[in-house]
Amino acid sequence: MVSNILVIGGTGKTGRKVVEGLNQQHQNVRIGSRNSNPIFDWDNPETWLNALTGMDKVYIVYYPDLAVPGALEAIKGLTEAAKKASVKKAVLLSGKGEKEAERCEQVVANSGLDYTLVRASWFNQNFSESFFLDPILAGHVALPMPNAKIPFVDTSDIAEVVVKALLEDVHNGKTFEVTGPRTMTFEEVIKEIALGTGRNINYQAVSLVEYNSMMQAAGLPADYIWLIDYLFREVLGNEDNQVVTNDVEKVLGRKATDFKEYVQKTARTGIWNQTLPQTI
Ligand SMILES: NC(=O)c1ccc[n+]([C@@H]2O[C@H](COP(=O)([O-])OP(=O)(O)OC[C@H]3O[C@@H](n4cnc5c(N)ncnc54)[C@H](OP(=O)(O)O)[C@@H]3O)[C@@H](O)[C@H]2O)c1
C-alpha cells in the first residue's frame, strides 16, 4: 500500500536515508525542512499543519536535540497538529539515555497516534558529517570522556529500522534501542579512522572543563556548548548507555553495521582527505 509520508529533517543524517528507503518502496515522500516546499520549520509552528496536511505518516526528527528547552512543547504542538491533519502514525527519533528525550517520547506515545520510538546511541556519522569532522581533518582530535565505551550506531541502520517502523504495523507501540555491534572509546575510534585512511591522526584526552573552554575559545554559541556538554555528561557519563543491544538485528534480520565497515565506506568518499579551509 502506498502512503503519504512526511520526513522531517529529510535532508539530514538519518532523514535523507529514510527518504531513499521510502522511495525504493515506492511511497509518496514529502521532505520537511526549512528549505522544502511546503516549508517545515521547528522554530515556526505556523508551518507545521500545512506540512502535515495530506500525510498519513510522519518521521519526526527534532533539531537540534530533544533535550533542549522548548523541545517538549514543540513535540506536543506537532503531535496535536498531526492529529488535526488526520495523520495516523508517527515514528520518533530519540536519543538513548536522555531523560528529556524520554519525556518527548511519552508525548508521542500518549498522543493517540500509532507510533514507534527509535532511540539511537551516538551516530558513526558524527565523525564524517558533523562536529567531529574538522578535528579529524586537522589530524588532532581532543575529546573528553576517554573511558566511555560508546556503542556508536550507523545512520544507515537507523534509517532502515525507521523505514520498517513506518511501513509495517507490527512495530506499532514498540521502542527500539538501536546501537552498533560493539562499544568503542574515542581513542579506538580515532585509531580505526587513521588506519582506514592511512593518515596520521592523534587523539588527546581532555577534561570536560578543558573541552568547554576549547569550544568557548572557538567562538561557539553558548546554547551549542550547553548541549554538547549535556550530551557528554548525560549520555556518555552513564554506564547504562555503554551497552550493545540487538534491536537492529531483531528488526532487520541482519547484524548491525560495524564501525570498521563504516570507516571503509566513508574513506572511499574522500571526505577525510579534504584539506581544511584556511581560517585566517
Ligand atoms: N547525532 C547523534 O549522534 C544523535 C544520536 C541520537 C539521536 N540524535 C537525534 O537526531 C536528531 C537530529 O540530529 P542531527 O544532529 O543528526 O541532525 P540532522 O538529522 O543531520 O539534522 C539536519 C536536518 O534538520 C533540518 N533542520 C535543521 N534545523 C531545522 C529547523 N529549525 N526546522 C526544520 N528542520 C530543520 C535540516 O534541514 P534544513 O537545514 O534544510 O532545515 C536537515 O534536514 C536530534 O533530535 C538528535 O537528538 C542524534
The ligand as an SDF file (V2000), in Angstrom:
LIG
                    3D

 48 52  0  0  0  0  0  0  0  0999 V2000
   23.9880   12.8710   16.1880 N   0  0  0  0  0  0  0  0  0  0  0  0
   23.8300   11.8840   17.0580 C   0  0  0  0  0  0  0  0  0  0  0  0
   24.7780   11.1890   17.4410 O   0  0  0  0  0  0  0  0  0  0  0  0
   22.4500   11.5820   17.5780 C   0  0  0  0  0  0  0  0  0  0  0  0
   22.2590   10.4730   18.3900 C   0  0  0  0  0  0  0  0  0  0  0  0
   20.9610   10.1660   18.8500 C   0  0  0  0  0  0  0  0  0  0  0  0
   19.8950   10.9700   18.4880 C   0  0  0  0  0  0  0  0  0  0  0  0
   20.1310   12.0590   17.7010 N   0  0  0  0  0  0  0  0  0  0  0  0
   18.9990   12.9130   17.3570 C   0  0  0  0  0  0  0  0  0  0  0  0
   18.9740   13.1440   15.9750 O   0  0  0  0  0  0  0  0  0  0  0  0
   18.2940   14.3720   15.7220 C   0  0  0  0  0  0  0  0  0  0  0  0
   18.9880   15.0820   14.5850 C   0  0  0  0  0  0  0  0  0  0  0  0
   20.2700   15.4060   14.9490 O   0  0  0  0  0  0  0  0  0  0  0  0
   21.4390   15.5300   13.9000 P   0  0  0  0  0  0  0  0  0  0  0  0
   22.4290   16.3840   14.5800 O   0  0  0  0  0  0  0  0  0  0  0  0
   21.8400   14.1940   13.4010 O   0  0  0  0  0  0  0  0  0  0  0  0
   20.8210   16.3740   12.7280 O   0  0  0  0  0  0  0  0  0  0  0  0
   20.3880   16.0420   11.2340 P   0  0  0  0  0  0  0  0  0  0  0  0
   19.3290   14.9990   11.1590 O   0  0  0  0  0  0  0  0  0  0  0  0
   21.5770   15.8620   10.3780 O   0  0  0  0  0  0  0  0  0  0  0  0
   19.6830   17.4450   11.0370 O   0  0  0  0  0  0  0  0  0  0  0  0
   19.6880   18.2500    9.9830 C   0  0  0  0  0  0  0  0  0  0  0  0
   18.2740   18.2380    9.3680 C   0  0  0  0  0  0  0  0  0  0  0  0
   17.3840   19.0190   10.1540 O   0  0  0  0  0  0  0  0  0  0  0  0
   16.8600   20.0660    9.3520 C   0  0  0  0  0  0  0  0  0  0  0  0
   16.6700   21.2370   10.1920 N   0  0  0  0  0  0  0  0  0  0  0  0
   17.6150   21.9740   10.8590 C   0  0  0  0  0  0  0  0  0  0  0  0
   17.0230   22.9710   11.5350 N   0  0  0  0  0  0  0  0  0  0  0  0
   15.6860   22.8600   11.3180 C   0  0  0  0  0  0  0  0  0  0  0  0
   14.5490   23.6180   11.7230 C   0  0  0  0  0  0  0  0  0  0  0  0
   14.6480   24.6960   12.5120 N   0  0  0  0  0  0  0  0  0  0  0  0
   13.3320   23.2180   11.2960 N   0  0  0  0  0  0  0  0  0  0  0  0
   13.1970   22.1600   10.4840 C   0  0  0  0  0  0  0  0  0  0  0  0
   14.2190   21.4030   10.0600 N   0  0  0  0  0  0  0  0  0  0  0  0
   15.4560   21.7630   10.4640 C   0  0  0  0  0  0  0  0  0  0  0  0
   17.8880   20.2620    8.2400 C   0  0  0  0  0  0  0  0  0  0  0  0
   17.3140   20.7790    7.0840 O   0  0  0  0  0  0  0  0  0  0  0  0
   17.3290   22.3530    6.7120 P   0  0  0  0  0  0  0  0  0  0  0  0
   18.6920   22.8600    7.0960 O   0  0  0  0  0  0  0  0  0  0  0  0
   17.0300   22.3740    5.2710 O   0  0  0  0  0  0  0  0  0  0  0  0
   16.2320   22.9590    7.5360 O   0  0  0  0  0  0  0  0  0  0  0  0
   18.3140   18.8140    7.9970 C   0  0  0  0  0  0  0  0  0  0  0  0
   17.3550   18.1340    7.2080 O   0  0  0  0  0  0  0  0  0  0  0  0
   18.2460   15.1380   17.0470 C   0  0  0  0  0  0  0  0  0  0  0  0
   16.9180   15.1120   17.5420 O   0  0  0  0  0  0  0  0  0  0  0  0
   19.1470   14.3180   17.9430 C   0  0  0  0  0  0  0  0  0  0  0  0
   18.7170   14.2890   19.2750 O   0  0  0  0  0  0  0  0  0  0  0  0
   21.3570   12.3730   17.2370 C   0  0  0  0  0  0  0  0  0  0  0  0
  1  2  1  0
  2  3  2  0
  2  4  1  0
  4  5  1  0
  4 48  2  0
  5  6  2  0
  6  7  1  0
  7  8  2  0
  8  9  1  0
  8 48  1  0
  9 10  1  0
  9 46  1  0
 10 11  1  0
 11 12  1  0
 11 44  1  0
 12 13  1  0
 13 14  1  0
 14 15  2  0
 14 16  1  0
 14 17  1  0
 17 18  1  0
 18 19  2  0
 18 20  1  0
 18 21  1  0
 21 22  1  0
 22 23  1  0
 23 24  1  0
 23 42  1  0
 24 25  1  0
 25 26  1  0
 25 36  1  0
 26 27  1  0
 26 35  1  0
 27 28  2  0
 28 29  1  0
 29 30  1  0
 29 35  2  0
 30 31  1  0
 30 32  2  0
 32 33  1  0
 33 34  2  0
 34 35  1  0
 36 37  1  0
 36 42  1  0
 37 38  1  0
 38 39  2  0
 38 40  1  0
 38 41  1  0
 42 43  1  0
 44 45  1  0
 44 46  1  0
 46 47  1  0
M  CHG  2   8   1  16  -1
M  END
$$$$
